[in-house]
Amino acid sequence: MSRVAYVNGQYVPHAEAAVHVEDRGYQFADGVYEVIAVTRGALVDEEPHLVRLERSLSELRIAAPMGRPALRHVMREVIRRNRVADGIIYLQMTRGVAPRDHAFPAGAETSVVMTARRTRPPNPAVIRDGVKVITIPDIRWERCDIKSVALLPNCLGKQQAREAGAYEAWQVDARDGTVTEGTSTNAWIVTRDGEVVTRRADHAILNGITRIALVDIIAGQQGLKLVERPFTVEEAKNAREAFLTSTTSFVTPIVRIDGATVGDGKPGPVTKGLREAYLAHMAEEAGTA
């Protein structure tokens, strides 16, 4: 069955889906997006994703194109038409189409695009053996809390990681040497004292939805202490464990940073336990949707 996309009120063949050349998302990256996991046909953490979408739109002063009930309906229809049981749905909203001018156009209508696709199960070797990350300077703007489509620095960083044979690149604030986040993931460590550390959600990072879920999971587990603060690259290299989180990577163990071995070079028990807890959370979301 051919894939289907939703573009500004119409369901169209994916191969024919298109927006106008003067769409401001295309010309200015003047838009926002969300990626939501689909498990057993159900949307995972749908509510916090929609809350973050609405916040991003508000921060950029882009009008919401439809109400929540209509948006939920379209999302489910896109998933249904693409027959996605396990995968993702991608939503993008831009300020719309207008003659090219930097200032906001008057009367432009918000453009909406949605696609959905199946995804492969995680590579078992990644979870069994862990992954490598490299560190790079963080060259992004100062409002990384907005999920903007302006992702060129992230793309450059991800490509640098690929060329280095790494899974991800952790971005580092040049002012103090602390890790902000990955190019498409949030960054975590487990200290020698057993504290689970991740940067506080401020303007320097995107508050990942998987991050939010994991904060709640940690809060409910005996024996785990969450600390939200910056950490340096050196602290990460000397940590007991390290891992990353995202909608598509879930909870993934990190065993090497810039070539330095983390802990004993194997995925640690805290990371493994948090991954299992998050997968249970996903299953619960699918069962109650």
BELTA-V63193 format. One record per backbone hydrogen bond with DSSP energy under -0.5 kcal/mol. NH is the residue of the N-H (numbers start at 0). CO is the residue of the C=O. Records with the same first field share a line. If there is no record, write none. Layout:
NH->CO + CO
This chain:
4->11
5->113
6->4 + 9
7->111
9->6
11->4 + 9
13->2
15->12
16->12 + 13
22->19
23->95
25->22
26->22
27->23
28->24
29->23
30->28
31->92
32->146
33->90
35->88
37->86
38->41
40->84
41->38
43->36
45->42
48->44
49->45
50->46
51->47
52->48
53->49
54->50
55->51
56->52
57->53
58->54
59->55
60->57
61->56
70->66
71->67
72->68
73->69
74->70
75->71
76->72
77->73
78->74
79->75
80->76
81->77
82->79
83->78
84->82
86->37
87->116
88->35
89->114
90->33
91->112
92->31
93->110
94->29
97->21
110->93
112->91
113->5
114->89
116->87
118->85
125->122
126->122
127->123
128->124
129->125
130->252
132->255
133->167
135->169
137->171
138->136
143->202
144->202
145->142
147->145
148->30
150->148
154->150
155->151
156->152
157->153
158->154
159->155
160->156
161->157
162->158
163->159
164->161
165->160
166->131
167->131
169->133
170->180
171->135
172->177
173->171
175->172
176->172
178->230
179->170
181->184
182->168
185->244
187->242
188->196
189->240
190->194
193->190
195->224
196->188 + 194
197->226
198->186
201->199
204->201
206->204
207->205
211->207
212->208
213->209
214->210
215->211
216->212
217->213
218->214
219->215
220->217
223->220
224->193
225->223
226->195
228->197 + 226
232->176
235->231
236->232
237->233
238->235
239->189
240->189
241->253
242->187
243->251
244->185
245->249
249->245
251->243 + 249
253->241
254->130
255->130
256->259
257->132
259->256
261->254
262->238 + 260
264->261
271->267
272->268
273->269
274->270
275->271
276->272
277->273
278->274
279->275
280->276
281->277
282->278
283->279
284->280
285->281
286->282
287->283
288->284
